[in-house]
């Protein structure tokens, strides 16, 4: 990153999203400057099609000579989309440390060139540079990952017939959809393995009965034998770019 005196201008660009492509490389540093603490308000941010999500990053840097500032805070996506912090709240806990709390907004519905795209989903990285008063620095590039995923939904489970005779066949259906950041709509998620789970009446624990793959429209269908009264539901484990999802269960009684 190597920002130096011009870094203040980058902080002044808070809230802007840039499409400049950064050069990917590992963290670099000089001298005794270090980030002693780095934390995220969420390790995974699930973004739908309309509601913006926020992420707060708290960074603490230290150097024996003192820290001038933490410059250029931004999030970088897999497709090299860059989002700068919308706000920064910085303090000096001690003479040798600088603490900054950066707030980022992730939005797929900005209706302009700055909204998220499907290609942006996956592992993002927080990058920034801590610059010390004696010229030392720590350039944080790839050691602070955070997941930004497309939000998934499972429609309420439907099991029929209800009630069902013991030992007879029960048909369970559902639909898996996920946010399409390119169209700002939810669409069926095809080719995904989804667990059909069952909880016997009186129990608090669901058990996976079988796994079913969604069709081209994200629809699910399974047949099972009804041996006892209980609740059926669908559960999706998620992927590297898509969130987990669990459907509301459907309770089925025996007749």
N, C-alpha and C positions, 0 to 999 in steps of 0.2 A: 504493500500500500504506500508507504513512505510519503507521508503528507507534509510534515513540518509546518512552516508559517502559513501556508495557504489552506491548512486544514480548517481554520475557523470558517472559511467560506462554505465548506461542506456542511458544517453544522448549521449554518444559516439557511441551508436548503432543506430544512426539516419539512417533512410531509410530501416532498416531491418523489416521484418514481422515475428512474432513469433506465434507458435501455442500453446504456453503455456496457460493453462486455469487459469484465475485469480479467486480468491475467491470473489463472489459477496456480497457486503455489502454496507451500507450507508456511506455517508461522515462522517469522524471523524476529531476531532481537539483538540488541547490543547492550552490554553492561549488565547492571543488576536490576533493571526495570522488569517487573513481573505483574501479571494479573493474579492477585491473591484470591479473588473470589469472582465467580461468574455464575449467575443463576437465571433461569427462565421461569416465568409465571406458569407456563405450560411447556411440556416437552413435545406435545402434539397439538397442533391447532387444526381443528376440523372446520372447514369453510363451506357453507351452503351456497345458494344462488342469490340471496337477497340481503341477509344480515351480515354486516361486517364483523369481523372478529379482531380482538386486540391481543397483543403479546407484549409483556413487559420483560425487559432484560436489565438486570442489575449487575454492574461491573465495578470492581474495586481494583485499582492499580497502585503499585508501590515502588518507590525508588529512594535510596538514602538521601539524594539531593532534593527530593520532592518532585511531584508530578505537575507539569504545566496544565495538562488537560488530557481527556480521552477524546480523540478526534475521529471524524468520519464514521459514526455508527450506522450500520446498515445491515439488511438481510439480503442474501444473494441466493437465488433459486437455482434449480438444476438447469434451467434454460437461460441462465444468466440475467434474469430479471432482477433489478435492484430496487429495494424499497428503503428509503431513509426513515429515520425515527420521526414521528410526528411531534414529540416533545422530549425534552431532556431536563432532568432535575439533578444538578450536581452539587456536591458538598465536599468539604475537606475534614474528614474525621480526625486526622492528625497532620502534622507538618510534612509527613512523608507519603501520605496517601490521598487519593482522589476517588470519590465514589459517585457514580452516575447511574440514574435510573432512566432508561430509554423506553418510550412507549411506541409500538408499531401498530399500524392498522392494516389488516389483510381483507381485501374486498373483491368479490367477483362481479359486482354489479355497479361499477362506477359509470357505466355508459360512455366511456371514453377510451383512449388508448392505454390507460393506466390500470385497467382491471386485470385480475388474474386470468390466466389461460390454462387449459388442461395440461399443457406441457410444463407448467410451473409446479405441478404437484410432485411431492417427494421430499428429499432431504435438502433443507436450506441450511445456510451457515450465517452466523452472526460474525461480522468483521468490524474491527476498530483498531486504532493505534493509540497506545499510551505513550506520551512523550514526556521525558524527564527534563528537569531544569539544567542538567549537566550534559545534555545531548544524547543520553541513552534513550532507548525506545523498546517497545514490544509491539510487533505488528501481528495482530490476531487474524488469521486467515481461514484455517480449516479445522480447528480443534473445538469449535463450538457449534455442533449441529442441532437442528430442531426440525421436527417433521411438520409439514404443512400438507394436509390431505383433503381430498374431495369428500364431502359429507355423504354418507350412505344412509338409506332408510329401508326398513322392511315393513311392508303393509301388514296390518293385523292378521294373525293366523286365522284361517277358516277351516274347521273340521266338520265333516258331515258323513252320514246323517247324525242328527242330535235329537233325542238320545239314540244310542246304538245298542243292539243286542250283543251280549257277551259272545266273543268268538267270531263276530262278523267283521267285515272289512270296513275300515274307516279311511276316507280320503281327506288328505290335508293339503291345502293350497296356500300360496303366498306370492309376493312379488318383491324383488330386490331392485331398488333404483339408487342412483347416485347423482350428485350435482355435476352438471355439465357447465363448466365455467366459460365455455365458448358461446353457449346459447342462452345461458342464464335460465335453465330449466332442468328438472329432474328427468332422467331417462333410464330405461331398463338396463341393468348391468348383466350382460350375457356371459355364459361360460364360467360361472363362479360356483365353487362348492359351498353349500350352505347346510348347516347341521339342523336336522329335525330333532327336537328335544322333547322329553316327556317327564312330567312330574306327577306321580301317583297322588291321589287325594289323601290329605293328611301329612304329606311330605313337604319339605321346604327345598328339596334338591332336585334340579333338572339333570337328566341323563341323556346323552346323545344316543338316539336310536339308529339313525342312518344319516348319510350325507347325500344330498341331491344337487345336481348341477342345473343352474338356471338356463332357460332356453334363450332364444334370440331376443326376446322381449323382457327378459329378467324374471319370467314367471317360474314358479316352483309347484311341483305336484308329487305327492307320495301316497302310497297306500300302505296301511299297517293293519294289524289285527288288534281289535279292541278286547283286551283281557281284563281290564279294570277301569274304573272311573278315574279321571285325572285331567291334566291340562297339557296341551300341546303348543309348541312355539317353534319359530325359526330363529337361528342365531348365525350371524356372519362374522368371521374372524378378522375381516379386513385384509388389505394388501399394503404394499409399500406406498401406494398413492391414494388409497381409499380407506375411510374410517371403518371401524366395527359397527355392527347394527344388530339390535335384538328386537324382535316383534313382540307385541302384546300376545299373551297366550289365549287359547280358546279352551274353556273347560267343557268336557264331554262326560255326561252321565250314562250309566248303563240302564237298560230297561228290561 
